[in-house]
């Protein structure tokens, strides 16, 4: 696969998954793994802020943010996802465009925050995307990033890299994300674990941070841009 092109391959795969993803997104955002994302985001980022949703998928979360009072634009590599998002957002003040979140058409230091839920690890170079977030977010603005935790089954999409194959999933652990961010001009201000159904919250609560992260299905962190 010497002719592997991440952007075109990523778009192809996400276009193929678009219908399946859309069939599940409402449940994820309303009662599943993403149900607490918007309230968690609201606890740190003031209502009325200008937000870009990096890797917005079918736009369900973007629309929830718009309804919560944010000025929000969603961007995704998949044309199918963006078409679905635009259809869903009719009559709602949310905007969508197709693009690569590693290089977005936004002026430097021009927005208040970025949200990227389960998208950073689906980029060719996560550090490049973190630095692009830093470029476009105002000083002391925020990046809310959710990545798959160690117990998330979708890691199968990155498995073939162990055979030397090119893949579109650049999986990482929560502690790796935190270190990568803190070494490159970000300060963690809040974090939250999401766990599979059936996990007893009381058992999770007494564990160390390392064990909480190791048991998580998704880990969400909010970083401040400390330029």
trRosetta pair geometry for C-beta under 8 A, 3 or more apart (Angstrom, degrees):
i j d omega theta_ij theta_ji phi_ij phi_ji
1 4 4.3 46 153 -53 102 110
1 165 6.5 68 14 -150 141 71
1 166 4.9 -131 108 18 138 115
4 9 6.4 -16 -163 -28 80 148
4 166 4.1 44 -150 69 171 167
5 8 4.4 35 96 28 118 109
5 9 6.0 152 78 -14 61 92
6 9 6.0 -67 -141 45 24 105
6 10 5.7 25 163 -22 66 113
6 124 4.0 48 165 -81 172 123
6 166 7.7 -121 -83 172 78 119
6 168 6.3 136 -154 -114 80 81
7 10 5.9 -56 -143 36 23 110
7 11 6.4 20 158 -15 61 107
7 77 6.7 -148 -153 -148 70 123
7 100 5.7 -52 -115 -85 113 129
7 124 7.8 -48 -51 -32 66 132
8 11 5.8 -53 -147 37 31 110
8 12 6.3 34 154 -22 64 106
9 12 5.6 -52 -146 35 32 114
9 13 6.4 26 158 -14 66 106
9 166 7.6 94 57 120 173 115
9 168 5.8 -159 112 -66 104 118
10 13 6.1 -58 -146 39 28 105
10 14 6.2 15 161 -8 65 112
10 77 5.1 -2 117 124 115 158
10 78 7.9 -111 135 -60 78 82
10 122 7.1 122 -141 161 119 95
10 124 7.9 -104 -41 -49 138 90
10 168 4.5 148 -93 -143 83 137
11 14 6.1 -64 -141 45 27 102
11 15 6.0 34 159 -25 66 108
11 77 5.0 -123 -80 148 78 96
11 78 5.6 160 -142 -96 65 55
11 79 6.9 44 -165 -5 114 84
12 15 5.8 -56 -148 33 25 112
12 16 6.6 24 154 -18 61 106
13 16 5.7 -56 -154 35 32 112
13 17 6.4 17 154 -9 67 111
13 168 6.0 -166 37 22 149 153
14 17 5.6 -58 -140 46 38 105
14 18 6.4 70 152 -62 64 82
14 21 7.8 -1 -160 -16 77 152
14 76 7.5 -145 143 168 151 109
14 77 6.2 102 38 81 149 99
14 78 3.8 -113 111 -69 117 131
14 80 7.3 -176 122 52 76 107
14 81 6.2 -33 150 -28 113 126
15 18 5.6 -22 -155 -22 33 120
15 78 5.2 180 -65 -149 63 101
15 79 6.5 11 -97 49 113 81
15 80 4.3 120 -136 0 71 127
15 81 7.7 -111 -93 -17 51 81
17 20 5.3 -68 -165 51 63 110
17 21 5.2 66 139 -30 91 108
18 21 5.8 -59 -145 37 26 111
18 22 6.2 25 159 -20 64 108
18 58 7.0 124 -163 -76 81 100
18 78 6.0 178 -80 158 112 142
18 80 3.7 -105 -48 119 169 126
18 81 5.3 -140 -121 -64 106 67
18 84 6.5 171 177 -15 113 138
19 22 5.8 -54 -146 35 29 111
19 23 6.5 32 154 -23 62 105
19 80 7.8 -63 -38 165 69 134
20 23 5.8 -55 -153 30 31 113
20 24 6.9 11 155 -6 63 110
21 24 6.2 -76 -158 43 31 100
21 25 6.1 43 153 -50 71 103
21 57 6.0 -128 154 -162 137 117
21 58 6.1 169 114 -24 105 116
21 81 7.3 -18 81 -102 142 103
22 25 5.7 -38 -136 5 33 118
22 58 4.5 123 -98 -88 86 160
22 81 8.0 -175 -62 -120 100 66
22 84 5.5 -107 -96 -168 138 158
24 27 5.8 -67 -167 46 56 108
24 28 5.8 57 142 -28 85 108
25 28 5.5 -56 -146 35 36 114
25 29 6.1 19 163 -9 71 110
25 57 6.6 171 -105 128 136 135
25 58 5.3 -141 -16 51 166 125
25 60 4.3 162 145 -3 122 149
25 61 7.9 -109 -174 -26 110 81
26 29 6.3 -67 -147 44 26 99
26 30 5.7 1 166 -1 67 121
26 60 6.2 -145 -79 -135 53 146
27 30 6.2 -67 -128 49 24 97
27 31 5.8 -49 -163 51 64 96
27 32 5.1 62 136 -24 77 123
28 32 4.2 -63 -121 68 39 129
28 33 5.7 -27 -153 44 86 83
28 34 4.7 45 148 19 88 113
28 35 7.8 -153 153 -45 39 70
28 60 7.7 109 66 85 100 147
29 32 7.3 8 -4 47 23 91
29 34 4.7 -36 -97 93 53 118
29 35 6.5 116 169 -87 29 52
29 37 7.4 -66 -132 36 75 120
29 38 7.9 54 -166 -18 96 115
29 60 5.0 -158 -8 130 153 121
29 61 5.6 -159 -108 -77 130 75
29 64 6.1 -160 176 -35 133 148
30 35 6.1 7 138 -106 15 97
31 35 5.6 41 -111 -77 12 137
32 35 6.1 142 52 -31 34 99
33 194 5.2 90 -160 156 80 142
33 217 6.0 -110 -124 114 123 130
33 218 5.6 100 177 2 119 135
34 37 4.7 -24 -168 -9 76 127
34 61 6.5 -83 166 -87 142 119
34 117 6.4 71 -121 172 118 151
34 146 7.8 127 -111 109 88 173
34 194 7.9 -3 -75 -119 36 162
34 218 8.0 0 -77 60 66 168
36 39 5.6 -63 -158 51 60 109
36 40 5.5 63 145 -28 85 109
36 192 6.8 -127 118 148 127 149
36 194 7.1 -179 45 -94 117 104
37 40 5.8 -63 -149 38 25 111
37 41 6.2 26 155 -20 65 109
37 61 6.6 -25 92 -136 142 124
37 115 7.8 101 167 -169 114 130
37 117 5.9 1 -137 -98 152 144
37 144 7.8 121 -170 149 90 133
37 146 6.6 -55 -114 -46 117 149
37 220 6.6 -173 -115 -106 80 156
38 41 5.5 -52 -144 36 32 114
38 42 6.2 35 156 -21 65 105
38 61 7.2 -168 -61 -154 101 83
38 64 5.1 -100 -73 134 149 123
38 65 6.3 -154 -121 -79 106 68
38 68 6.0 179 -177 -45 122 155
39 42 5.5 -54 -145 36 32 114
39 43 6.6 42 153 -31 63 100
40 43 5.7 -49 -157 20 32 116
40 44 7.6 5 155 1 60 104
40 144 7.6 139 110 -149 101 132
40 190 7.3 -180 -178 130 95 131
40 192 5.3 -95 -125 2 146 157
40 220 6.2 77 116 109 158 146
40 222 7.6 -167 148 -38 98 123
41 44 6.7 -80 -165 44 33 94
41 45 5.5 -27 171 30 77 117
41 65 7.3 -42 101 -107 153 105
41 115 6.2 -8 -115 -100 140 131
41 144 5.2 -22 -108 -86 96 172
41 222 7.4 153 -114 -89 56 126
42 45 6.8 -72 -109 60 25 77
42 47 6.9 20 -138 -64 94 87
42 68 6.3 -110 -81 175 122 141
43 190 7.2 170 97 -158 115 171
44 142 6.2 137 129 -123 119 162
44 144 7.6 151 64 -80 133 112
44 189 6.4 124 -137 103 134 124
44 190 5.6 -141 -68 15 136 143
44 222 5.0 117 54 152 171 167
45 49 5.3 -91 170 29 99 156
45 51 7.3 77 155 -86 150 117
45 70 7.7 27 123 -100 121 127
45 112 6.9 122 -158 132 106 114
45 113 4.9 -27 -126 -34 139 166
45 142 5.3 -127 -84 52 105 147
45 144 7.2 -83 -25 -37 133 125
45 222 7.7 -145 -37 -146 97 135
46 49 5.4 117 72 -42 74 107
46 112 7.8 -84 52 175 89 151
47 68 6.6 -123 -118 143 101 83
47 69 4.0 20 -168 96 109 132
47 70 6.6 -110 -145 -65 55 67
48 69 5.9 -36 -54 149 59 102
48 70 7.0 -95 -31 -108 8 45
48 71 7.1 24 -171 -13 41 96
49 70 5.8 -23 63 -131 72 93
49 71 7.1 -136 106 34 32 86
49 112 3.7 -114 -168 85 106 155
49 113 5.6 41 138 11 139 110
50 70 7.7 140 -111 -177 16 84
50 71 4.7 -33 -106 78 63 113
50 72 7.9 167 -163 -79 44 41
50 110 7.8 -65 103 136 148 68
50 111 4.6 -119 109 -142 108 78
50 112 4.9 125 49 7 70 96
50 113 7.6 154 85 30 52 67
51 65 6.0 -94 83 160 153 144
51 70 4.7 6 9 168 129 132
51 71 6.7 145 21 75 74 54
51 72 4.4 -18 74 -104 103 84
51 73 7.5 176 95 27 57 61
51 111 7.0 128 -97 177 16 119
51 112 6.6 -47 -68 66 61 95
51 113 5.2 -18 -109 75 81 92
51 114 7.1 143 -161 -103 68 26
51 115 6.2 14 -174 -3 117 103
52 72 7.3 156 -94 -156 24 64
52 73 5.2 -23 -113 69 74 91
52 74 7.6 148 -167 -95 59 26
52 75 6.5 3 -176 2 105 111
52 104 7.2 85 178 174 160 165
52 106 6.9 -78 -57 -68 154 155
52 111 5.8 24 -13 160 102 172
52 113 7.8 -168 30 100 64 50
52 114 5.2 -23 68 -113 90 79
52 115 7.6 -175 90 28 45 66
52 136 7.2 -8 18 122 147 142
53 56 4.0 75 113 -91 116 103
53 59 7.8 117 86 -125 151 59
53 61 6.5 159 -144 98 142 102
53 62 4.4 -120 14 -91 161 97
53 65 6.9 174 -66 23 121 149
53 72 6.0 41 -24 -178 105 111
53 73 7.0 -160 21 95 78 40
53 74 4.1 -22 64 -107 116 76
53 75 7.0 165 80 22 63 63
53 114 7.7 153 -95 -163 21 63
53 115 5.3 -21 -113 68 68 97
53 116 7.6 149 -169 -82 49 48
54 75 6.2 -14 -118 62 48 102
54 101 4.2 89 -160 -136 104 139
54 104 7.8 -97 -106 -56 99 143
54 114 5.4 24 -15 -176 115 114
54 115 7.1 -178 23 83 77 41
54 116 4.0 -22 69 -92 108 101
54 119 5.6 -175 118 96 81 145
54 120 7.7 54 108 -69 126 73
54 129 7.2 129 172 -172 149 117
54 133 7.3 -70 -35 -85 156 104
55 75 7.5 -8 -36 89 29 71
55 76 5.9 80 -141 -109 33 78
55 77 7.7 -6 -110 -3 72 90
55 101 5.9 -52 -41 -30 81 150
55 116 5.6 69 32 -148 111 82
55 117 7.3 -149 90 55 107 52
55 118 7.3 -139 124 90 136 57
55 119 2.4 156 57 -127 164 149
55 120 7.5 -128 1 -40 148 44
55 122 6.6 119 -130 62 144 119
55 123 8.0 -106 -66 -57 129 99
56 59 5.3 33 146 -91 116 57
56 61 6.8 -147 -152 63 74 97
56 62 4.7 16 -152 -44 127 128
56 74 3.0 31 -61 -164 172 113
56 75 6.2 112 -4 42 109 31
56 76 5.0 -103 47 -48 76 107
56 81 7.3 152 87 146 75 121
56 85 6.3 56 117 -106 120 154
56 96 6.8 -128 76 -123 151 99
57 60 7.2 -31 93 19 112 87
57 61 7.5 68 48 18 111 105
57 76 6.0 157 -50 -105 19 146
57 78 7.8 21 -129 44 42 127
57 81 5.2 -111 -168 -156 36 131
57 85 7.6 134 105 -67 47 117
57 119 8.0 -137 -38 -78 89 113
58 81 5.3 -110 -74 -152 52 77
58 84 4.4 -44 -140 105 93 129
58 85 5.4 176 178 -66 39 78
58 88 6.9 76 156 -5 91 147
59 62 4.5 -59 -154 44 68 121
59 63 5.6 70 146 -27 90 99
59 74 5.2 -178 -110 47 85 170
59 81 7.5 145 -22 164 82 83
59 82 7.8 89 -45 -126 115 40
59 84 6.9 -176 19 103 107 80
59 85 2.7 116 -25 -132 135 101
59 86 7.6 143 -27 -33 163 37
59 88 5.6 169 83 62 121 127
59 89 5.9 -76 151 -44 147 114
59 94 6.8 132 -171 129 116 138
59 96 5.9 -53 -91 -85 131 136
60 63 6.0 -57 -153 35 27 110
60 64 6.7 30 149 -20 62 104
60 88 7.1 -55 -83 146 61 164
61 64 5.4 -50 -149 33 37 114
61 65 6.5 38 152 -19 66 101
61 115 7.4 -132 139 118 126 136
61 117 6.3 -149 -137 32 179 142
62 65 5.8 -56 -156 34 32 111
62 66 6.5 32 148 -19 65 104
62 72 5.5 180 -164 135 80 129
62 73 7.8 -35 -153 147 126 12
62 74 3.8 -51 -91 -60 157 126
62 85 6.7 33 49 -154 138 123
62 89 7.5 -35 102 -84 112 130
62 94 5.2 123 139 -168 101 137
62 96 7.2 104 113 -83 166 97
63 66 5.4 -49 -147 34 36 114
63 67 6.3 36 153 -17 66 104
63 85 7.8 -167 -40 -156 106 82
63 88 6.2 -90 -52 126 152 112
63 89 5.6 -148 -92 -97 109 87
63 92 5.7 34 -140 129 95 161
63 94 5.3 -114 -96 3 59 163
64 67 5.8 -55 -148 39 31 110
64 68 6.3 30 151 -20 64 108
65 68 5.5 -58 -149 37 32 112
65 70 4.5 -39 162 48 93 132
65 72 4.7 95 103 -62 120 161
65 94 7.6 108 71 -106 87 121
65 115 7.1 -172 -78 21 152 153
66 70 6.2 -88 -91 67 35 77
66 71 7.9 54 -118 -118 75 21
66 72 5.0 -117 -69 39 81 117
66 89 7.5 73 30 -139 162 108
66 92 5.5 98 110 163 143 106
66 93 5.4 180 -167 78 118 70
66 94 3.9 -99 -50 -64 152 103
67 92 6.9 -43 -63 -145 84 121
71 93 7.4 -55 -122 138 63 116
72 94 5.4 -15 81 -125 98 88
72 95 7.5 177 103 32 52 71
73 94 7.4 161 -98 -170 33 63
73 95 4.5 -25 -114 75 83 98
73 96 7.1 170 -166 -82 65 31
73 97 7.0 2 178 10 110 99
74 82 7.8 179 107 -116 104 78
74 85 5.9 -117 83 -176 145 155
74 94 6.7 29 -7 169 105 107
74 95 7.3 179 25 91 68 46
74 96 4.7 -15 67 -108 97 83
74 97 7.7 163 88 26 55 55
75 96 7.3 166 -80 -157 38 59
75 97 5.5 -16 -107 71 82 80
75 98 7.4 117 -156 -141 70 10
75 99 4.9 -39 -166 54 116 103
75 101 6.0 140 102 -84 119 84
75 104 6.3 -157 -4 -118 180 119
76 81 4.6 -74 117 95 153 133
76 82 5.5 -170 58 -60 106 87
76 85 7.4 139 13 -15 134 146
76 96 7.5 -16 15 -163 99 103
76 98 6.6 -47 75 -120 63 57
76 99 7.7 89 54 45 22 56
77 81 8.0 52 64 37 51 132
77 98 7.1 63 -152 -166 19 79
77 99 7.2 -71 -91 95 52 24
77 100 6.0 47 -97 -94 98 59
77 101 7.6 -81 -48 -9 92 84
78 81 3.8 75 85 7 115 109
78 82 6.6 174 94 -10 62 83
78 98 7.4 -122 80 -128 24 99
79 82 5.7 -57 -147 39 33 110
79 83 6.3 37 154 -23 67 105
79 98 5.4 2 -91 -103 66 146
80 83 5.8 -52 -148 33 30 112
80 84 6.6 29 154 -16 62 105
81 84 5.9 -59 -155 37 31 110
81 85 6.3 32 151 -21 66 108
82 85 5.4 -52 -145 35 34 115
82 86 6.3 35 157 -19 66 103
82 96 5.1 166 -151 149 85 121
82 97 6.9 -5 -140 172 137 10
82 98 4.8 -94 -19 -69 162 85
83 86 6.0 -54 -149 35 29 109
83 87 6.5 29 153 -18 62 107
84 87 5.7 -58 -152 36 32 112
84 88 6.3 28 154 -16 67 108
85 88 5.8 -59 -148 39 30 109
85 89 6.0 18 159 -15 67 117
85 94 7.9 -101 169 120 101 120
85 96 4.5 137 107 -96 128 162
86 89 5.8 -64 -138 41 28 107
86 90 7.5 59 157 -55 58 76
86 96 5.3 -127 -66 52 81 131
87 90 6.5 -23 -169 -23 34 107
88 92 8.0 -24 126 28 68 136
89 92 4.6 -103 -163 61 68 109
89 94 4.6 -109 -143 68 133 105
89 95 7.9 -180 139 -76 156 22
89 96 6.7 155 17 -17 152 118
99 103 7.7 -119 172 84 106 67
99 104 6.0 99 127 -114 142 72
99 105 7.1 -123 -122 2 159 94
100 103 5.5 25 87 42 106 83
100 104 7.7 -144 84 -68 55 64
101 104 6.3 1 -139 -54 45 110
101 116 7.2 116 -180 -113 159 124
101 119 6.7 68 12 145 162 126
101 123 6.5 -89 68 -96 106 129
101 129 5.5 37 116 -133 99 113
101 132 6.9 155 153 90 64 145
102 123 6.0 140 -58 -165 105 126
102 124 6.9 -35 -47 45 153 98
102 125 6.5 72 -119 57 136 93
102 128 4.9 22 -147 119 109 115
102 129 5.1 -75 -95 -79 68 77
102 132 5.7 166 -163 -22 36 152
103 132 6.5 -121 -81 -114 36 141
104 132 6.3 113 12 169 94 125
104 136 6.4 -18 73 -56 120 155
106 110 5.7 -156 169 59 92 125
106 111 6.4 -31 -175 -16 141 119
106 136 4.3 46 98 -134 127 129
107 110 4.1 86 74 -42 93 144
107 136 7.3 111 81 -131 36 78
108 135 5.5 -76 -118 175 80 79
108 136 6.6 -106 -122 -99 32 42
109 135 7.7 -93 -39 167 60 42
109 136 7.2 -156 -45 -169 21 23
109 137 7.1 -11 -117 100 48 27
109 138 5.0 77 -167 -108 76 53
109 139 6.6 0 -133 -19 119 73
109 227 8.0 -57 -94 5 115 165
110 136 6.1 -50 41 -166 86 73
110 138 7.2 174 5 -61 7 85
111 114 7.2 83 103 -58 131 75
111 136 5.7 14 27 147 107 95
111 137 6.0 -57 78 -106 82 53
111 138 6.8 -149 77 -18 30 87
111 141 6.9 109 105 -161 60 160
112 137 7.3 7 146 -148 14 81
112 138 6.1 -18 -105 22 43 118
112 141 5.1 -171 -171 -131 40 113
112 142 7.2 7 147 29 73 84
113 137 6.5 44 -107 -128 27 114
113 141 5.4 -156 -73 177 57 97
113 142 4.2 -6 -115 67 108 87
113 143 6.8 -179 -160 -78 72 34
113 144 6.8 33 174 -6 119 95
114 133 4.9 -110 32 -135 155 104
114 136 7.3 82 -56 81 122 114
114 137 6.0 -93 -11 -69 100 117
114 142 7.6 -154 36 105 57 58
114 143 4.9 -1 61 -119 98 79
114 144 7.2 -162 97 32 54 66
115 143 7.8 168 -86 -162 32 49
115 144 4.5 -10 -115 65 77 108
115 145 7.9 -174 -157 -72 44 40
116 119 4.7 -108 -171 58 88 111
116 120 5.2 83 132 -46 134 91
116 129 7.7 119 -129 153 167 129
116 133 7.6 -86 -20 -85 135 135
116 143 7.1 -6 13 -174 107 94
116 144 7.2 163 27 88 59 59
116 145 5.0 -3 67 -113 99 74
116 146 7.2 -166 101 30 56 66
117 144 7.7 -9 -63 120 83 96
117 145 7.7 177 -83 -157 41 33
117 146 4.1 16 -132 43 70 122
117 220 7.5 -14 -115 -109 89 107
118 121 7.2 -50 -157 40 50 102
118 122 7.2 45 152 -12 65 119
118 146 5.7 -31 -34 101 65 98
118 147 6.8 127 -99 -123 49 32
118 148 6.2 67 -120 -50 94 82
118 218 7.0 -60 -67 -125 102 124
119 122 5.5 -69 -153 43 43 109
119 123 7.1 55 151 -40 70 98
120 123 6.0 -49 -166 8 38 117
120 126 5.2 65 167 -134 92 103
120 129 5.9 -173 -133 93 79 144
120 130 7.5 51 -143 -60 125 83
120 145 5.5 16 -21 -154 143 117
120 147 6.0 -61 59 -84 111 103
120 177 7.3 87 102 -122 147 120
121 126 6.5 -1 -95 -84 44 129
121 147 5.2 98 -26 -141 122 104
121 148 6.4 -89 48 20 155 97
121 169 6.3 23 138 -167 91 73
121 170 5.3 -147 -166 76 58 68
121 171 5.3 47 -175 -108 128 37
121 172 5.6 -149 -106 18 109 87
122 168 6.2 23 -164 140 77 90
122 169 5.6 -31 -106 -108 67 63
122 170 7.1 176 -92 24 13 78
123 126 5.5 129 66 -81 112 56
123 128 7.4 -143 143 65 130 98
123 129 4.9 47 108 -36 175 140
123 170 6.2 -54 67 25 55 129
124 128 7.5 -10 82 43 85 136
124 168 7.7 -51 -75 -140 68 62
124 170 7.0 118 -148 -40 13 135
125 128 3.8 52 102 7 115 118
125 129 6.9 157 93 -14 65 82
125 170 7.6 140 -86 -74 19 171
126 129 5.6 -56 -152 36 39 111
126 130 6.4 42 152 -21 70 102
126 170 5.6 -155 -32 103 105 136
126 172 6.7 -49 -3 -17 170 144
126 177 7.9 -90 162 -111 145 82
126 180 7.0 26 114 149 117 161
127 130 5.5 -50 -148 34 36 114
127 131 6.4 32 154 -16 66 105
127 180 6.2 -120 -91 -172 88 118
127 184 6.8 161 -151 -59 93 166
128 131 5.9 -58 -151 39 30 109
128 132 6.4 33 149 -21 64 105
129 132 5.4 -50 -146 35 36 113
129 133 6.5 42 151 -21 64 99
130 133 5.6 -50 -154 32 33 114
130 134 6.5 35 148 -20 63 104
130 143 7.7 104 -138 150 70 171
130 180 6.7 -176 -30 135 166 106
130 181 6.1 -144 -146 -102 138 72
130 184 6.0 81 122 94 130 143
130 186 7.2 -88 -172 -26 113 137
131 134 5.3 -46 -147 34 38 116
131 135 6.5 46 149 -26 64 99
131 184 6.6 -83 -76 170 85 133
132 135 5.5 -45 -149 28 35 116
132 136 6.6 15 160 -6 66 107
133 136 6.5 -71 -148 43 27 95
133 137 5.8 14 165 -13 69 119
133 143 4.9 52 166 -100 142 136
133 225 7.8 -149 131 -86 88 116
134 137 6.4 -59 -128 41 23 103
134 184 7.3 -119 -43 140 152 98
134 185 5.7 66 -129 90 144 131
134 186 7.2 -114 -85 -62 108 94
134 225 5.8 152 -130 -132 69 110
134 227 7.1 136 -174 -72 98 100
137 141 3.9 -150 174 86 98 131
137 142 7.1 -147 -160 46 140 25
137 143 6.4 -101 -49 -57 162 91
137 225 4.8 170 103 -40 121 152
138 141 4.1 106 57 -36 74 123
138 225 7.1 149 89 64 39 141
139 225 6.0 -130 -133 107 33 107
139 226 7.8 54 -158 -139 79 21
139 227 4.6 -95 -108 47 94 114
140 224 6.0 -12 -149 -173 48 108
140 225 6.3 -78 -20 67 11 81
140 226 7.4 56 -84 -96 56 50
141 224 7.4 155 83 -152 25 62
141 225 5.0 10 58 22 73 124
142 189 7.5 -75 -118 36 107 134
142 222 5.6 -8 -167 -173 118 99
142 223 6.8 147 -154 77 63 46
142 224 5.9 -37 -97 -99 70 56
142 225 7.2 -129 -70 -9 22 86
143 181 7.9 -156 76 -135 132 129
143 186 6.8 -56 40 -127 124 133
143 222 7.2 164 83 -153 44 52
143 223 4.8 -11 59 58 94 99
143 225 7.0 91 -16 -55 99 91
144 220 6.7 6 -178 -176 89 101
144 221 7.5 -179 -149 93 49 41
144 222 4.8 -16 -100 -101 77 83
144 223 8.0 -175 -78 21 32 66
145 177 6.6 -159 113 -179 134 137
145 181 7.8 -171 30 -74 149 141
145 220 7.1 171 89 -150 40 57
145 221 5.6 -12 61 61 88 85
145 222 7.9 159 18 -90 65 35
145 223 7.0 7 8 3 110 108
146 194 7.9 25 -152 4 120 132
146 218 5.4 19 -179 173 106 117
146 219 7.0 172 -148 86 62 37
146 220 4.2 -21 -96 -98 90 84
146 221 7.8 161 -84 18 44 58
147 172 6.3 -39 180 69 154 90
147 174 6.5 174 68 -89 114 64
147 177 5.6 178 5 -54 149 151
147 218 6.9 169 85 -154 31 73
147 219 6.0 -15 59 59 80 85
148 152 3.8 -111 -168 58 105 157
148 154 5.9 -121 -112 63 154 109
148 155 6.5 -176 123 -62 144 85
148 171 6.9 -53 64 -133 120 94
148 217 7.5 -58 -156 164 65 52
148 218 6.0 -53 -117 -102 36 73
149 152 5.4 118 56 -21 61 103
149 174 6.5 -1 -112 -39 77 114
149 193 7.2 61 -84 -148 148 88
149 194 7.2 -169 -13 64 131 77
149 213 6.9 -157 -137 -174 106 56
149 215 7.5 -7 158 100 138 30
149 216 3.2 -139 -123 102 157 85
149 217 5.0 85 43 91 120 6
149 218 5.2 -120 -14 -63 97 15
149 219 5.2 107 -82 -24 96 88
150 173 6.6 18 -67 -122 94 93
150 213 7.6 84 -6 140 110 67
150 214 5.5 -12 25 -159 149 49
150 215 7.4 -23 58 -66 111 10
150 216 6.8 88 26 57 77 68
151 195 7.8 36 56 -144 144 65
151 196 6.1 -96 126 -25 137 120
151 215 6.4 13 -26 -174 131 40
151 216 6.6 -175 23 92 103 27
151 217 5.3 -61 78 -87 102 61
152 155 6.0 115 90 -28 82 93
152 217 5.2 103 -74 -164 85 63
152 218 6.6 69 -69 -65 132 68
153 156 6.5 -7 165 -11 69 107
154 157 5.7 -11 173 1 77 113
154 169 7.6 -162 145 -128 96 153
155 158 5.7 -54 -169 36 63 105
155 159 7.0 90 135 -52 74 85
155 169 7.6 175 -139 141 42 144
155 171 5.5 61 -132 -113 89 154
156 159 5.3 -24 -155 -13 47 123
157 167 6.6 144 150 -175 69 123
157 168 7.3 -49 160 64 115 81
157 169 4.2 97 109 -13 106 150
158 161 5.6 -23 177 3 72 120
158 167 5.3 146 -126 115 51 154
158 169 4.0 -109 -65 96 91 110
158 170 7.1 140 -114 -89 128 12
158 171 4.2 -124 9 -11 167 116
159 162 6.2 -43 178 14 56 112
160 163 5.3 -47 -165 36 64 110
160 165 4.2 -29 144 57 106 132
160 167 5.6 140 66 -68 95 120
161 164 7.4 60 -173 -76 41 8
161 165 6.2 -105 -89 66 35 68
161 166 7.6 39 -103 -124 79 17
161 167 4.9 -86 -56 11 95 124
167 170 7.9 162 94 -64 94 52
172 176 4.4 -124 -179 86 104 131
172 177 5.6 122 114 -54 128 83
172 180 7.6 -24 -175 -9 157 143
173 176 4.5 96 56 2 78 106
173 177 7.3 -142 94 -6 43 83
173 213 7.4 78 173 151 94 118
174 177 5.7 -53 -153 32 35 111
174 178 6.5 32 154 -17 67 104
174 191 8.0 99 -172 -165 124 138
174 213 4.4 -129 58 -155 139 119
174 216 6.8 46 -35 52 142 142
174 219 3.8 4 -99 64 129 163
174 221 7.4 138 -158 -36 94 120
175 178 5.7 -49 -147 36 36 112
175 179 6.4 35 156 -17 66 105
175 210 7.4 15 -66 -119 137 75
175 213 6.2 103 -40 132 90 162
176 179 5.9 -56 -147 39 31 108
176 180 6.1 33 155 -20 66 109
177 180 5.7 -59 -145 38 28 112
177 181 6.2 24 159 -17 65 109
177 219 7.6 171 42 91 139 119
177 221 6.6 169 116 23 124 141
178 181 5.9 -59 -147 38 28 108
178 182 6.1 18 161 -12 66 112
178 188 5.9 -8 -138 -57 100 141
178 191 8.0 -24 -87 -82 121 147
178 221 6.4 -178 -85 -103 87 166
179 182 6.0 -60 -139 42 28 104
179 183 6.1 24 162 -17 65 112
180 183 6.2 -62 -147 38 23 107
180 184 6.5 -10 161 8 59 120
181 184 6.3 -88 -152 51 26 93
181 186 3.9 -55 171 64 94 136
181 188 7.0 96 96 -60 133 88
181 221 7.5 -167 18 112 163 142
181 223 5.2 -115 174 -97 142 156
182 186 6.0 -87 -80 75 39 78
182 187 7.0 69 -115 -102 81 40
182 188 6.8 -45 -70 -17 106 95
185 225 7.0 17 138 -156 99 63
185 226 5.9 -158 -178 65 65 76
185 227 6.4 34 -174 -87 126 52
186 223 3.9 7 179 176 120 136
186 224 6.8 145 -162 67 67 41
186 225 6.5 -37 -108 -100 73 44
186 226 6.7 139 -127 16 20 92
187 223 6.3 140 67 -161 36 76
187 224 4.7 -22 63 56 96 96
187 226 4.8 65 -14 -30 111 132
188 191 6.4 -6 -175 -43 121 109
188 221 5.7 -55 -131 -169 106 117
188 222 7.4 106 -156 77 61 49
188 223 5.5 -47 -92 -99 50 75
188 224 8.0 179 -91 12 4 77
189 222 5.4 -56 63 100 92 96
189 223 6.8 137 7 -127 85 23
189 224 5.1 69 -33 -26 125 105
190 221 7.2 160 90 -156 52 50
190 222 4.4 13 56 42 95 113
191 219 6.7 1 -174 179 111 92
191 220 6.5 163 -156 90 60 55
191 221 4.4 -15 -103 -103 96 74
191 222 7.2 -157 -73 18 50 67
192 219 7.6 163 83 -158 44 52
192 220 4.7 -11 59 61 91 104
192 221 8.0 -177 22 -75 62 39
193 204 7.1 -152 90 -179 140 134
193 212 5.2 -131 -42 164 158 101
193 213 6.8 -134 -96 -89 119 47
193 215 7.7 46 -177 80 143 85
193 216 4.4 -117 -152 -103 102 121
193 218 7.6 149 -162 84 48 52
193 219 5.7 -22 -107 -108 66 75
193 220 7.8 -166 -77 23 20 75
194 216 6.3 78 56 -165 52 96
194 217 5.2 -74 107 66 85 96
194 218 4.1 2 53 57 122 93
194 219 7.3 -151 21 -73 79 31
194 220 6.9 62 -20 -13 107 103
195 199 4.1 -77 146 54 133 152
195 201 7.8 172 42 -90 142 67
195 204 6.3 -117 -48 -83 157 151
195 215 6.5 3 -118 130 110 97
195 216 6.1 -90 -84 -126 69 53
195 217 5.6 131 -135 0 23 101
196 199 5.6 104 66 -23 69 112
196 217 5.1 128 -52 -61 70 128
199 203 7.2 -120 178 63 76 114
199 204 6.2 56 152 -48 115 120
199 215 7.1 132 -136 157 143 120
200 203 4.3 73 82 4 105 109
200 204 7.0 178 92 -10 56 83
201 204 5.5 -55 -149 37 39 113
201 205 6.1 47 155 -33 70 104
202 205 5.7 -46 -147 24 30 117
202 206 7.3 20 161 -13 59 104
203 206 6.7 -67 -161 34 30 101
203 207 7.3 36 148 -33 62 106
204 207 5.9 -59 -162 16 39 116
204 212 6.0 84 -173 -119 89 87
204 215 6.7 -147 -115 89 96 143
207 211 3.9 -109 176 89 123 123
207 212 5.1 157 90 -56 114 75
207 215 7.2 67 75 8 172 136
208 211 4.9 90 54 12 78 99
208 212 7.0 -137 96 -7 39 88
209 212 5.5 -53 -145 35 33 115
209 213 6.3 29 158 -16 66 106
210 213 6.1 -59 -152 38 27 107
210 214 6.3 26 152 -20 63 111
211 214 5.4 -54 -140 38 35 114
211 215 6.2 25 161 -13 67 109
212 215 6.3 -67 -150 41 25 103
212 216 6.6 42 150 -49 61 104
213 216 5.5 -42 -150 3 34 123
213 219 5.7 20 -133 -90 84 146
216 219 4.9 76 115 -61 160 88
